[in-house]
């Protein structure tokens, strides 16, 4: 996605540090590159969580993701 920057909309990234499917540095790098390009970035970096934890609505991390999403959707 970095080649699409800047996208001109706020970004929300959620990534677990124990993700074995997608290395955490992908989101680390994208967050940095998006900010450099001028995009607003909310980056939720969850220590010890894996790939599926951050997309599981029954996982405790989900409430944090929903709260961050709600904040991004609030009228400015």
N, CA, C, O and CB atoms as a CASP TS submission, in Angstrom:
PFRMAT TS
TARGET T0000
AUTHOR 0000-0000-0000
METHOD Language model
MODEL 1
PARENT N/A
ATOM      1  N   UNK     1       0.790  -1.222   0.000  1.00  0.00           N
ATOM      2  CA  UNK     1       0.000   0.000   0.000  1.00  0.00           C
ATOM      3  C   UNK     1       0.832   1.287   0.000  1.00  0.00           C
ATOM      4  O   UNK     1       0.312   2.359  -0.311  1.00  0.00           O
ATOM      5  CB  UNK     1      -0.899  -0.002   1.186  1.00  0.00           C
ATOM      6  N   UNK     2       2.109   1.189   0.344  1.00  0.00           N
ATOM      7  CA  UNK     2       2.929   2.396   0.453  1.00  0.00           C
ATOM      8  C   UNK     2       3.016   3.144  -0.872  1.00  0.00           C
ATOM      9  O   UNK     2       3.153   4.367  -0.876  1.00  0.00           O
ATOM     10  CB  UNK     2       4.329   2.038   0.935  1.00  0.00           C
ATOM     11  N   UNK     3       2.939   2.441  -1.983  1.00  0.00           N
ATOM     12  CA  UNK     3       3.033   3.132  -3.275  1.00  0.00           C
ATOM     13  C   UNK     3       1.791   3.971  -3.575  1.00  0.00           C
ATOM     14  O   UNK     3       1.789   4.742  -4.534  1.00  0.00           O
ATOM     15  CB  UNK     3       3.248   2.119  -4.393  1.00  0.00           C
ATOM     16  N   UNK     4       0.737   3.832  -2.771  1.00  0.00           N
ATOM     17  CA  UNK     4      -0.487   4.616  -2.947  1.00  0.00           C
ATOM     18  C   UNK     4      -0.479   5.905  -2.128  1.00  0.00           C
ATOM     19  O   UNK     4      -1.399   6.716  -2.241  1.00  0.00           O
ATOM     20  CB  UNK     4      -1.692   3.780  -2.566  1.00  0.00           C
ATOM     21  N   UNK     5       0.537   6.097  -1.318  1.00  0.00           N
ATOM     22  CA  UNK     5       0.602   7.265  -0.433  1.00  0.00           C
ATOM     23  C   UNK     5       0.941   8.526  -1.195  1.00  0.00           C
ATOM     24  O   UNK     5       1.661   8.470  -2.192  1.00  0.00           O
ATOM     25  CB  UNK     5       1.623   7.044   0.664  1.00  0.00           C
ATOM     26  N   UNK     6       0.436   9.662  -0.747  1.00  0.00           N
ATOM     27  CA  UNK     6      -0.545   9.820   0.317  1.00  0.00           C
ATOM     28  C   UNK     6      -1.941   9.468  -0.195  1.00  0.00           C
ATOM     29  O   UNK     6      -2.258   9.665  -1.368  1.00  0.00           O
ATOM     30  CB  UNK     6      -0.518  11.259   0.869  1.00  0.00           C
ATOM     31  N   UNK     7      -2.759   8.948   0.705  1.00  0.00           N
ATOM     32  CA  UNK     7      -4.121   8.602   0.290  1.00  0.00           C
ATOM     33  C   UNK     7      -5.112   9.711   0.624  1.00  0.00           C
ATOM     34  O   UNK     7      -6.218   9.740   0.085  1.00  0.00           O
ATOM     35  CB  UNK     7      -4.559   7.301   0.954  1.00  0.00           C
ATOM     36  N   UNK     8      -4.721  10.620   1.507  1.00  0.00           N
ATOM     37  CA  UNK     8      -5.575  11.755   1.801  1.00  0.00           C
ATOM     38  C   UNK     8      -6.703  11.470   2.762  1.00  0.00           C
ATOM     39  O   UNK     8      -7.581  12.311   2.953  1.00  0.00           O
ATOM     40  CB  UNK     8      -6.135  12.268   0.560  1.00  0.00           C
ATOM     41  N   UNK     9      -6.695  10.307   3.368  1.00  0.00           N
ATOM     42  CA  UNK     9      -7.691   9.931   4.380  1.00  0.00           C
ATOM     43  C   UNK     9      -6.948   9.376   5.582  1.00  0.00           C
ATOM     44  O   UNK     9      -5.854   8.830   5.444  1.00  0.00           O
ATOM     45  CB  UNK     9      -8.723   8.882   3.819  1.00  0.00           C
ATOM     46  N   UNK    10      -7.542   9.514   6.765  1.00  0.00           N
ATOM     47  CA  UNK    10      -6.886   8.950   7.946  1.00  0.00           C
ATOM     48  C   UNK    10      -6.715   7.434   7.820  1.00  0.00           C
ATOM     49  O   UNK    10      -7.601   6.736   7.327  1.00  0.00           O
ATOM     50  CB  UNK    10      -7.690   9.282   9.209  1.00  0.00           C
ATOM     51  N   UNK    11      -5.581   6.949   8.265  1.00  0.00           N
ATOM     52  CA  UNK    11      -5.289   5.513   8.247  1.00  0.00           C
ATOM     53  C   UNK    11      -5.369   4.947   9.656  1.00  0.00           C
ATOM     54  O   UNK    11      -4.948   5.586  10.621  1.00  0.00           O
ATOM     55  CB  UNK    11      -3.894   5.242   7.638  1.00  0.00           C
ATOM     56  N   UNK    12      -5.913   3.749   9.761  1.00  0.00           N
ATOM     57  CA  UNK    12      -5.903   2.997  11.014  1.00  0.00           C
ATOM     58  C   UNK    12      -5.200   1.682  10.723  1.00  0.00           C
ATOM     59  O   UNK    12      -5.667   0.879   9.914  1.00  0.00           O
ATOM     60  CB  UNK    12      -7.365   2.766  11.582  1.00  0.00           C
ATOM     61  N   UNK    13      -4.076   1.471  11.390  1.00  0.00           N
ATOM     62  CA  UNK    13      -3.323   0.225  11.253  1.00  0.00           C
ATOM     63  C   UNK    13      -3.397  -0.513  12.575  1.00  0.00           C
ATOM     64  O   UNK    13      -3.178   0.077  13.632  1.00  0.00           O
ATOM     65  CB  UNK    13      -1.837   0.491  10.837  1.00  0.00           C
ATOM     66  N   UNK    14      -3.704  -1.802  12.521  1.00  0.00           N
ATOM     67  CA  UNK    14      -3.714  -2.652  13.714  1.00  0.00           C
ATOM     68  C   UNK    14      -2.886  -3.883  13.393  1.00  0.00           C
ATOM     69  O   UNK    14      -3.153  -4.582  12.416  1.00  0.00           O
ATOM     70  CB  UNK    14      -5.183  -3.042  14.148  1.00  0.00           C
ATOM     71  N   UNK    15      -1.879  -4.145  14.219  1.00  0.00           N
ATOM     72  CA  UNK    15      -0.964  -5.246  13.922  1.00  0.00           C
ATOM     73  C   UNK    15      -0.442  -5.837  15.226  1.00  0.00           C
ATOM     74  O   UNK    15      -0.090  -5.111  16.155  1.00  0.00           O
ATOM     75  CB  UNK    15       0.211  -4.767  13.029  1.00  0.00           C
ATOM     76  N   UNK    16      -0.397  -7.150  15.279  1.00  0.00           N
ATOM     77  CA  UNK    16       0.168  -7.844  16.424  1.00  0.00           C
ATOM     78  C   UNK    16       1.639  -8.128  16.209  1.00  0.00           C
ATOM     79  O   UNK    16       2.044  -8.512  15.112  1.00  0.00           O
ATOM     80  CB  UNK    16      -0.582  -9.138  16.689  1.00  0.00           C
ATOM     81  N   UNK    17       2.439  -7.945  17.235  1.00  0.00           N
ATOM     82  CA  UNK    17       3.885  -8.149  17.099  1.00  0.00           C
ATOM     83  C   UNK    17       4.265  -9.616  16.912  1.00  0.00           C
ATOM     84  O   UNK    17       5.374  -9.915  16.469  1.00  0.00           O
ATOM     85  CB  UNK    17       4.594  -7.599  18.314  1.00  0.00           C
ATOM     86  N   UNK    18       3.358 -10.533  17.246  1.00  0.00           N
ATOM     87  CA  UNK    18       3.643 -11.963  17.090  1.00  0.00           C
ATOM     88  C   UNK    18       3.054 -12.525  15.796  1.00  0.00           C
ATOM     89  O   UNK    18       2.947 -13.741  15.641  1.00  0.00           O
ATOM     90  CB  UNK    18       3.096 -12.739  18.285  1.00  0.00           C
ATOM     91  N   UNK    19       2.676 -11.653  14.877  1.00  0.00           N
ATOM     92  CA  UNK    19       2.112 -12.069  13.590  1.00  0.00           C
ATOM     93  C   UNK    19       3.175 -12.800  12.783  1.00  0.00           C
ATOM     94  O   UNK    19       4.208 -12.223  12.445  1.00  0.00           O
ATOM     95  CB  UNK    19       1.569 -10.847  12.797  1.00  0.00           C
ATOM     96  N   UNK    20       2.927 -14.052  12.478  1.00  0.00           N
ATOM     97  CA  UNK    20       3.869 -14.839  11.676  1.00  0.00           C
ATOM     98  C   UNK    20       3.498 -14.833  10.195  1.00  0.00           C
ATOM     99  O   UNK    20       4.264 -15.319   9.363  1.00  0.00           O
ATOM    100  CB  UNK    20       3.922 -16.276  12.187  1.00  0.00           C
ATOM    101  N   UNK    21       2.321 -14.282   9.859  1.00  0.00           N
ATOM    102  CA  UNK    21       1.886 -14.213   8.463  1.00  0.00           C
ATOM    103  C   UNK    21       2.388 -12.945   7.769  1.00  0.00           C
ATOM    104  O   UNK    21       2.849 -12.985   6.628  1.00  0.00           O
ATOM    105  CB  UNK    21       0.363 -14.275   8.387  1.00  0.00           C
ATOM    106  N   UNK    22       2.288 -11.831   8.477  1.00  0.00           N
ATOM    107  CA  UNK    22       2.720 -10.539   7.945  1.00  0.00           C
ATOM    108  C   UNK    22       3.682  -9.929   8.962  1.00  0.00           C
ATOM    109  O   UNK    22       3.275  -9.601  10.076  1.00  0.00           O
ATOM    110  CB  UNK    22       1.491  -9.580   7.665  1.00  0.00           C
ATOM    111  N   UNK    23       4.931  -9.775   8.598  1.00  0.00           N
ATOM    112  CA  UNK    23       5.903  -9.230   9.547  1.00  0.00           C
ATOM    113  C   UNK    23       5.499  -7.838  10.039  1.00  0.00           C
ATOM    114  O   UNK    23       4.999  -7.020   9.267  1.00  0.00           O
ATOM    115  CB  UNK    23       7.286  -9.171   8.903  1.00  0.00           C
ATOM    116  N   UNK    24       5.716  -7.583  11.309  1.00  0.00           N
ATOM    117  CA  UNK    24       5.329  -6.321  11.936  1.00  0.00           C
ATOM    118  C   UNK    24       6.011  -5.126  11.273  1.00  0.00           C
ATOM    119  O   UNK    24       5.462  -4.024  11.283  1.00  0.00           O
ATOM    120  CB  UNK    24       5.666  -6.350  13.421  1.00  0.00           C
ATOM    121  N   UNK    25       7.178  -5.321  10.705  1.00  0.00           N
ATOM    122  CA  UNK    25       7.872  -4.183  10.100  1.00  0.00           C
ATOM    123  C   UNK    25       7.100  -3.617   8.915  1.00  0.00           C
ATOM    124  O   UNK    25       7.314  -2.463   8.545  1.00  0.00           O
ATOM    125  CB  UNK    25       9.270  -4.594   9.657  1.00  0.00           C
ATOM    126  N   UNK    26       6.205  -4.401   8.308  1.00  0.00           N
ATOM    127  CA  UNK    26       5.381  -3.863   7.215  1.00  0.00           C
ATOM    128  C   UNK    26       4.532  -2.703   7.712  1.00  0.00           C
ATOM    129  O   UNK    26       4.474  -1.651   7.076  1.00  0.00           O
ATOM    130  CB  UNK    26       4.477  -4.964   6.615  1.00  0.00           C
ATOM    131  N   UNK    27       3.873  -2.899   8.854  1.00  0.00           N
ATOM    132  CA  UNK    27       3.042  -1.826   9.401  1.00  0.00           C
ATOM    133  C   UNK    27       3.891  -0.713   9.992  1.00  0.00           C
ATOM    134  O   UNK    27       3.545   0.462   9.871  1.00  0.00           O
ATOM    135  CB  UNK    27       2.097  -2.375  10.463  1.00  0.00           C
ATOM    136  N   UNK    28       5.001  -1.071  10.630  1.00  0.00           N
ATOM    137  CA  UNK    28       5.914  -0.039  11.142  1.00  0.00           C
ATOM    138  C   UNK    28       6.336   0.896  10.010  1.00  0.00           C
ATOM    139  O   UNK    28       6.272   2.119  10.138  1.00  0.00           O
ATOM    140  CB  UNK    28       7.164  -0.686  11.802  1.00  0.00           C
ATOM    141  N   UNK    29       6.766   0.296   8.902  1.00  0.00           N
ATOM    142  CA  UNK    29       7.245   1.077   7.761  1.00  0.00           C
ATOM    143  C   UNK    29       6.121   1.888   7.127  1.00  0.00           C
ATOM    144  O   UNK    29       6.310   3.058   6.794  1.00  0.00           O
ATOM    145  CB  UNK    29       7.874   0.158   6.717  1.00  0.00           C
ATOM    146  N   UNK    30       4.949   1.270   6.960  1.00  0.00           N
ATOM    147  CA  UNK    30       3.829   1.973   6.346  1.00  0.00           C
ATOM    148  C   UNK    30       3.406   3.166   7.190  1.00  0.00           C
ATOM    149  O   UNK    30       3.124   4.237   6.651  1.00  0.00           O
ATOM    150  CB  UNK    30       2.649   1.024   6.146  1.00  0.00           C
ATOM    151  N   UNK    31       3.358   2.994   8.497  1.00  0.00           N
ATOM    152  CA  UNK    31       2.975   4.101   9.374  1.00  0.00           C
ATOM    153  C   UNK    31       3.946   5.268   9.209  1.00  0.00           C
ATOM    154  O   UNK    31       3.523   6.418   9.098  1.00  0.00           O
ATOM    155  CB  UNK    31       2.936   3.639  10.847  1.00  0.00           C
ATOM    156  N   UNK    32       5.238   4.976   9.194  1.00  0.00           N
ATOM    157  CA  UNK    32       6.241   6.039   9.035  1.00  0.00           C
ATOM    158  C   UNK    32       6.120   6.723   7.674  1.00  0.00           C
ATOM    159  O   UNK    32       6.141   7.950   7.577  1.00  0.00           O
ATOM    160  CB  UNK    32       7.656   5.465   9.204  1.00  0.00           C
ATOM    161  N   UNK    33       5.994   5.910   6.630  1.00  0.00           N
ATOM    162  CA  UNK    33       5.916   6.462   5.275  1.00  0.00           C
ATOM    163  C   UNK    33       4.648   7.292   5.082  1.00  0.00           C
ATOM    164  O   UNK    33       4.679   8.326   4.415  1.00  0.00           O
ATOM    165  CB  UNK    33       5.965   5.333   4.239  1.00  0.00           C
ATOM    166  N   UNK    34       3.537   6.847   5.661  1.00  0.00           N
ATOM    167  CA  UNK    34       2.278   7.589   5.533  1.00  0.00           C
ATOM    168  C   UNK    34       2.383   8.942   6.226  1.00  0.00           C
ATOM    169  O   UNK    34       1.918   9.952   5.698  1.00  0.00           O
ATOM    170  CB  UNK    34       1.106   6.779   6.125  1.00  0.00           C
ATOM    171  N   UNK    35       2.989   8.961   7.399  1.00  0.00           N
ATOM    172  CA  UNK    35       3.160  10.238   8.109  1.00  0.00           C
ATOM    173  C   UNK    35       4.079  11.181   7.330  1.00  0.00           C
ATOM    174  O   UNK    35       3.808  12.378   7.235  1.00  0.00           O
ATOM    175  CB  UNK    35       3.729   9.996   9.523  1.00  0.00           C
ATOM    176  N   UNK    36       5.146  10.650   6.785  1.00  0.00           N
ATOM    177  CA  UNK    36       6.061  11.467   5.978  1.00  0.00           C
ATOM    178  C   UNK    36       5.327  12.038   4.765  1.00  0.00           C
ATOM    179  O   UNK    36       5.582  13.172   4.358  1.00  0.00           O
ATOM    180  CB  UNK    36       7.287  10.631   5.522  1.00  0.00           C
ATOM    181  N   UNK    37       4.413  11.248   4.188  1.00  0.00           N
ATOM    182  CA  UNK    37       3.647  11.683   3.017  1.00  0.00           C
ATOM    183  C   UNK    37       2.544  12.668   3.383  1.00  0.00           C
ATOM    184  O   UNK    37       1.919  13.259   2.503  1.00  0.00           O
ATOM    185  CB  UNK    37       3.043  10.482   2.313  1.00  0.00           C
ATOM    186  N   UNK    38       2.303  12.847   4.685  1.00  0.00           N
ATOM    187  CA  UNK    38       1.307  13.817   5.122  1.00  0.00           C
ATOM    188  C   UNK    38      -0.029  13.235   5.548  1.00  0.00           C
ATOM    189  O   UNK    38      -0.953  13.982   5.868  1.00  0.00           O
ATOM    190  CB  UNK    38       1.075  14.775   4.048  1.00  0.00           C
ATOM    191  N   UNK    39      -0.145  11.919   5.556  1.00  0.00           N
ATOM    192  CA  UNK    39      -1.390  11.293   5.993  1.00  0.00           C
ATOM    193  C   UNK    39      -1.433  11.188   7.516  1.00  0.00           C
ATOM    194  O   UNK    39      -0.401  11.066   8.176  1.00  0.00           O
ATOM    195  CB  UNK    39      -1.544   9.902   5.359  1.00  0.00           C
ATOM    196  N   UNK    40      -2.636  11.239   8.050  1.00  0.00           N
ATOM    197  CA  UNK    40      -2.858  11.038   9.483  1.00  0.00           C
ATOM    198  C   UNK    40      -2.907   9.536   9.748  1.00  0.00           C
ATOM    199  O   UNK    40      -3.619   8.805   9.060  1.00  0.00           O
ATOM    200  CB  UNK    40      -4.181  11.742   9.964  1.00  0.00           C
ATOM    201  N   UNK    41      -2.153   9.075  10.744  1.00  0.00           N
ATOM    202  CA  UNK    41      -2.049   7.641  11.014  1.00  0.00           C
ATOM    203  C   UNK    41      -2.340   7.355  12.479  1.00  0.00           C
ATOM    204  O   UNK    41      -1.771   7.977  13.375  1.00  0.00           O
ATOM    205  CB  UNK    41      -0.654   7.116  10.635  1.00  0.00           C
ATOM    206  N   UNK    42      -3.234   6.405  12.704  1.00  0.00           N
ATOM    207  CA  UNK    42      -3.427   5.811  14.019  1.00  0.00           C
ATOM    208  C   UNK    42      -2.891   4.395  13.905  1.00  0.00           C
ATOM    209  O   UNK    42      -3.390   3.592  13.117  1.00  0.00           O
ATOM    210  CB  UNK    42      -4.951   5.842  14.481  1.00  0.00           C
ATOM    211  N   UNK    43      -1.875   4.096  14.696  1.00  0.00           N
ATOM    212  CA  UNK    43      -1.218   2.787  14.602  1.00  0.00           C
ATOM    213  C   UNK    43      -1.365   2.074  15.934  1.00  0.00           C
ATOM    214  O   UNK    43      -0.810   2.494  16.950  1.00  0.00           O
ATOM    215  CB  UNK    43       0.290   2.931  14.214  1.00  0.00           C
ATOM    216  N   UNK    44      -2.124   0.987  15.907  1.00  0.00           N
ATOM    217  CA  UNK    44      -2.323   0.151  17.092  1.00  0.00           C
ATOM    218  C   UNK    44      -1.394  -1.047  16.957  1.00  0.00           C
ATOM    219  O   UNK    44      -1.639  -1.954  16.162  1.00  0.00           O
ATOM    220  CB  UNK    44      -3.830  -0.301  17.248  1.00  0.00           C
ATOM    221  N   UNK    45      -0.336  -1.035  17.736  1.00  0.00           N
ATOM    222  CA  UNK    45       0.680  -2.096  17.694  1.00  0.00           C
ATOM    223  C   UNK    45       0.496  -2.918  18.958  1.00  0.00           C
ATOM    224  O   UNK    45       0.827  -2.466  20.055  1.00  0.00           O
ATOM    225  CB  UNK    45       2.160  -1.510  17.586  1.00  0.00           C
ATOM    226  N   UNK    46      -0.034  -4.131  18.804  1.00  0.00           N
ATOM    227  CA  UNK    46      -0.390  -4.970  19.941  1.00  0.00           C
ATOM    228  C   UNK    46       0.725  -5.963  20.244  1.00  0.00           C
ATOM    229  O   UNK    46       0.993  -6.872  19.458  1.00  0.00           O
ATOM    230  CB  UNK    46      -1.704  -5.712  19.671  1.00  0.00           C
ATOM    231  N   UNK    47       1.366  -5.780  21.385  1.00  0.00           N
ATOM    232  CA  UNK    47       2.462  -6.658  21.803  1.00  0.00           C
ATOM    233  C   UNK    47       1.946  -8.075  22.053  1.00  0.00           C
ATOM    234  O   UNK    47       0.983  -8.278  22.793  1.00  0.00           O
ATOM    235  CB  UNK    47       3.147  -6.104  23.073  1.00  0.00           C
ATOM    236  N   UNK    48       2.607  -9.054  21.421  1.00  0.00           N
ATOM    237  CA  UNK    48       2.328 -10.460  21.659  1.00  0.00           C
ATOM    238  C   UNK    48       1.131 -11.039  20.938  1.00  0.00           C
ATOM    239  O   UNK    48       0.864 -12.234  21.065  1.00  0.00           O
ATOM    240  CB  UNK    48       2.146 -10.663  23.071  1.00  0.00           C
ATOM    241  N   UNK    49       0.395 -10.229  20.183  1.00  0.00           N
ATOM    242  CA  UNK    49      -0.774 -10.761  19.479  1.00  0.00           C
ATOM    243  C   UNK    49      -0.380 -11.258  18.098  1.00  0.00           C
ATOM    244  O   UNK    49       0.575 -10.774  17.490  1.00  0.00           O
ATOM    245  CB  UNK    49      -1.875  -9.692  19.365  1.00  0.00           C
ATOM    246  N   UNK    50      -1.146 -12.246  17.613  1.00  0.00           N
ATOM    247  CA  UNK    50      -0.847 -12.805  16.300  1.00  0.00           C
ATOM    248  C   UNK    50      -1.783 -12.244  15.233  1.00  0.00           C
ATOM    249  O   UNK    50      -2.583 -11.345  15.493  1.00  0.00           O
ATOM    250  CB  UNK    50      -0.948 -14.329  16.339  1.00  0.00           C
ATOM    251  N   UNK    51      -1.664 -12.787  14.046  1.00  0.00           N
ATOM    252  CA  UNK    51      -2.386 -12.299  12.877  1.00  0.00           C
ATOM    253  C   UNK    51      -3.905 -12.313  13.080  1.00  0.00           C
ATOM    254  O   UNK    51      -4.590 -11.363  12.702  1.00  0.00           O
ATOM    255  CB  UNK    51      -2.024 -13.133  11.666  1.00  0.00           C
ATOM    256  N   UNK    52      -4.418 -13.365  13.662  1.00  0.00           N
ATOM    257  CA  UNK    52      -5.864 -13.508  13.803  1.00  0.00           C
ATOM    258  C   UNK    52      -6.425 -12.739  14.996  1.00  0.00           C
ATOM    259  O   UNK    52      -7.594 -12.353  14.974  1.00  0.00           O
ATOM    260  CB  UNK    52      -6.220 -14.964  13.933  1.00  0.00           C
ATOM    261  N   UNK    53      -5.633 -12.508  16.022  1.00  0.00           N
ATOM    262  CA  UNK    53      -6.136 -11.822  17.217  1.00  0.00           C
ATOM    263  C   UNK    53      -6.739 -10.465  16.894  1.00  0.00           C
ATOM    264  O   UNK    53      -7.788 -10.114  17.434  1.00  0.00           O
ATOM    265  CB  UNK    53      -5.022 -11.650  18.227  1.00  0.00           C
ATOM    266  N   UNK    54      -6.097  -9.699  16.026  1.00  0.00           N
ATOM    267  CA  UNK    54      -6.540  -8.325  15.783  1.00  0.00           C
ATOM    268  C   UNK    54      -7.733  -8.229  14.839  1.00  0.00           C
ATOM    269  O   UNK    54      -8.250  -7.136  14.610  1.00  0.00           O
ATOM    270  CB  UNK    54      -5.403  -7.521  15.225  1.00  0.00           C
ATOM    271  N   UNK    55      -8.172  -9.349  14.294  1.00  0.00           N
ATOM    272  CA  UNK    55      -9.388  -9.338  13.467  1.00  0.00           C
ATOM    273  C   UNK    55     -10.497 -10.187  14.085  1.00  0.00           C
ATOM    274  O   UNK    55     -11.522 -10.430  13.449  1.00  0.00           O
ATOM    275  CB  UNK    55      -9.074  -9.845  12.054  1.00  0.00           C
ATOM    276  N   UNK    56     -10.298 -10.630  15.302  1.00  0.00           N
ATOM    277  CA  UNK    56     -11.273 -11.463  16.004  1.00  0.00           C
ATOM    278  C   UNK    56     -12.131 -10.579  16.920  1.00  0.00           C
ATOM    279  O   UNK    56     -11.627 -10.049  17.910  1.00  0.00           O
ATOM    280  CB  UNK    56     -10.556 -12.585  16.827  1.00  0.00           C
ATOM    281  N   UNK    57     -13.415 -10.416  16.600  1.00  0.00           N
ATOM    282  CA  UNK    57     -14.254  -9.541  17.425  1.00  0.00           C
ATOM    283  C   UNK    57     -14.476 -10.047  18.847  1.00  0.00           C
ATOM    284  O   UNK    57     -14.998  -9.308  19.683  1.00  0.00           O
ATOM    285  CB  UNK    57     -15.579  -9.360  16.764  1.00  0.00           C
ATOM    286  N   UNK    58     -14.096 -11.279  19.139  1.00  0.00           N
ATOM    287  CA  UNK    58     -14.230 -11.788  20.507  1.00  0.00           C
ATOM    288  C   UNK    58     -12.944 -11.588  21.315  1.00  0.00           C
ATOM    289  O   UNK    58     -12.930 -11.840  22.520  1.00  0.00           O
ATOM    290  CB  UNK    58     -14.602 -13.273  20.483  1.00  0.00           C
ATOM    291  N   UNK    59     -11.882 -11.145  20.675  1.00  0.00           N
ATOM    292  CA  UNK    59     -10.613 -10.930  21.364  1.00  0.00           C
ATOM    293  C   UNK    59     -10.654  -9.586  22.090  1.00  0.00           C
ATOM    294  O   UNK    59     -11.326  -8.656  21.645  1.00  0.00           O
ATOM    295  CB  UNK    59      -9.422 -10.981  20.364  1.00  0.00           C
ATOM    296  N   UNK    60      -9.946  -9.489  23.187  1.00  0.00           N
ATOM    297  CA  UNK    60      -9.938  -8.264  23.981  1.00  0.00           C
ATOM    298  C   UNK    60      -9.394  -7.050  23.212  1.00  0.00           C
ATOM    299  O   UNK    60      -9.734  -5.914  23.542  1.00  0.00           O
ATOM    300  CB  UNK    60      -9.116  -8.480  25.231  1.00  0.00           C
ATOM    301  N   UNK    61      -8.568  -7.272  22.210  1.00  0.00           N
ATOM    302  CA  UNK    61      -8.018  -6.165  21.416  1.00  0.00           C
ATOM    303  C   UNK    61      -9.085  -5.481  20.570  1.00  0.00           C
ATOM    304  O   UNK    61      -8.925  -4.327  20.172  1.00  0.00           O
ATOM    305  CB  UNK    61      -6.899  -6.670  20.516  1.00  0.00           C
ATOM    306  N   UNK    62     -10.151  -6.182  20.303  1.00  0.00           N
ATOM    307  CA  UNK    62     -11.177  -5.667  19.397  1.00  0.00           C
ATOM    308  C   UNK    62     -11.791  -4.367  19.908  1.00  0.00           C
ATOM    309  O   UNK    62     -12.071  -3.467  19.116  1.00  0.00           O
ATOM    310  CB  UNK    62     -12.268  -6.708  19.199  1.00  0.00           C
ATOM    311  N   UNK    63     -12.002  -4.255  21.203  1.00  0.00           N
ATOM    312  CA  UNK    63     -12.598  -3.036  21.764  1.00  0.00           C
ATOM    313  C   UNK    63     -11.722  -1.821  21.463  1.00  0.00           C
ATOM    314  O   UNK    63     -12.240  -0.744  21.166  1.00  0.00           O
ATOM    315  CB  UNK    63     -12.800  -3.182  23.291  1.00  0.00           C
ATOM    316  N   UNK    64     -10.421  -1.979  21.534  1.00  0.00           N
ATOM    317  CA  UNK    64      -9.501  -0.886  21.230  1.00  0.00           C
ATOM    318  C   UNK    64      -9.604  -0.497  19.762  1.00  0.00           C
ATOM    319  O   UNK    64      -9.586   0.688  19.428  1.00  0.00           O
ATOM    320  CB  UNK    64      -8.057  -1.281  21.578  1.00  0.00           C
ATOM    321  N   UNK    65      -9.709  -1.477  18.898  1.00  0.00           N
ATOM    322  CA  UNK    65      -9.828  -1.220  17.462  1.00  0.00           C
ATOM    323  C   UNK    65     -11.142  -0.506  17.150  1.00  0.00           C
ATOM    324  O   UNK    65     -11.165   0.427  16.347  1.00  0.00           O
ATOM    325  CB  UNK    65      -9.736  -2.538  16.667  1.00  0.00           C
ATOM    326  N   UNK    66     -12.222  -0.932  17.772  1.00  0.00           N
ATOM    327  CA  UNK    66     -13.530  -0.286  17.558  1.00  0.00           C
ATOM    328  C   UNK    66     -13.488   1.160  18.053  1.00  0.00           C
ATOM    329  O   UNK    66     -13.988   2.057  17.374  1.00  0.00           O
ATOM    330  CB  UNK    66     -14.662  -1.073  18.286  1.00  0.00           C
ATOM    331  N   UNK    67     -12.908   1.394  19.210  1.00  0.00           N
ATOM    332  CA  UNK    67     -12.805   2.757  19.744  1.00  0.00           C
ATOM    333  C   UNK    67     -12.010   3.659  18.799  1.00  0.00           C
ATOM    334  O   UNK    67     -12.398   4.799  18.544  1.00  0.00           O
ATOM    335  CB  UNK    67     -12.144   2.738  21.136  1.00  0.00           C
ATOM    336  N   UNK    68     -10.920   3.150  18.295  1.00  0.00           N
ATOM    337  CA  UNK    68     -10.086   3.936  17.363  1.00  0.00           C
ATOM    338  C   UNK    68     -10.849   4.209  16.070  1.00  0.00           C
ATOM    339  O   UNK    68     -10.761   5.304  15.514  1.00  0.00           O
ATOM    340  CB  UNK    68      -8.757   3.193  17.051  1.00  0.00           C
ATOM    341  N   UNK    69     -11.586   3.227  15.599  1.00  0.00           N
ATOM    342  CA  UNK    69     -12.394   3.411  14.389  1.00  0.00           C
ATOM    343  C   UNK    69     -13.463   4.467  14.618  1.00  0.00           C
ATOM    344  O   UNK    69     -13.671   5.343  13.779  1.00  0.00           O
ATOM    345  CB  UNK    69     -13.043   2.083  13.962  1.00  0.00           C
ATOM    346  N   UNK    70     -14.138   4.382  15.750  1.00  0.00           N
ATOM    347  CA  UNK    70     -15.177   5.368  16.071  1.00  0.00           C
ATOM    348  C   UNK    70     -14.595   6.789  16.099  1.00  0.00           C
ATOM    349  O   UNK    70     -15.218   7.726  15.599  1.00  0.00           O
ATOM    350  CB  UNK    70     -15.832   5.034  17.431  1.00  0.00           C
ATOM    351  N   UNK    71     -13.409   6.943  16.682  1.00  0.00           N
ATOM    352  CA  UNK    71     -12.783   8.274  16.740  1.00  0.00           C
ATOM    353  C   UNK    71     -12.494   8.803  15.327  1.00  0.00           C
ATOM    354  O   UNK    71     -12.660   9.992  15.056  1.00  0.00           O
ATOM    355  CB  UNK    71     -11.470   8.219  17.568  1.00  0.00           C
ATOM    356  N   UNK    72     -12.062   7.911  14.438  1.00  0.00           N
ATOM    357  CA  UNK    72     -11.778   8.342  13.067  1.00  0.00           C
ATOM    358  C   UNK    72     -13.046   8.737  12.322  1.00  0.00           C
ATOM    359  O   UNK    72     -13.002   9.571  11.417  1.00  0.00           O
ATOM    360  CB  UNK    72     -11.060   7.237  12.307  1.00  0.00           C
ATOM    361  N   UNK    73     -14.153   8.154  12.691  1.00  0.00           N
ATOM    362  CA  UNK    73     -15.412   8.422  12.000  1.00  0.00           C
ATOM    363  C   UNK    73     -16.182   9.617  12.556  1.00  0.00           C
ATOM    364  O   UNK    73     -17.184  10.036  11.977  1.00  0.00           O
ATOM    365  CB  UNK    73     -16.279   7.211  12.063  1.00  0.00           C
ATOM    366  N   UNK    74     -15.713  10.166  13.685  1.00  0.00           N
ATOM    367  CA  UNK    74     -16.371  11.328  14.261  1.00  0.00           C
ATOM    368  C   UNK    74     -16.230  12.517  13.327  1.00  0.00           C
ATOM    369  O   UNK    74     -15.176  12.726  12.725  1.00  0.00           O
ATOM    370  CB  UNK    74     -15.790  11.655  15.645  1.00  0.00           C
ATOM    371  N   UNK    75     -17.311  13.301  13.210  1.00  0.00           N
ATOM    372  CA  UNK    75     -17.229  14.500  12.366  1.00  0.00           C
ATOM    373  C   UNK    75     -16.165  15.456  12.900  1.00  0.00           C
ATOM    374  O   UNK    75     -15.987  15.594  14.110  1.00  0.00           O
ATOM    375  CB  UNK    75     -18.601  15.211  12.295  1.00  0.00           C
ATOM    376  N   UNK    76     -15.478  16.100  11.997  1.00  0.00           N
ATOM    377  CA  UNK    76     -14.414  17.037  12.394  1.00  0.00           C
ATOM    378  C   UNK    76     -14.865  18.444  12.203  1.00  0.00           C
ATOM    379  O   UNK    76     -14.111  19.377  12.480  1.00  0.00           O
ATOM    380  CB  UNK    76     -13.135  16.794  11.602  1.00  0.00           C
TER
END
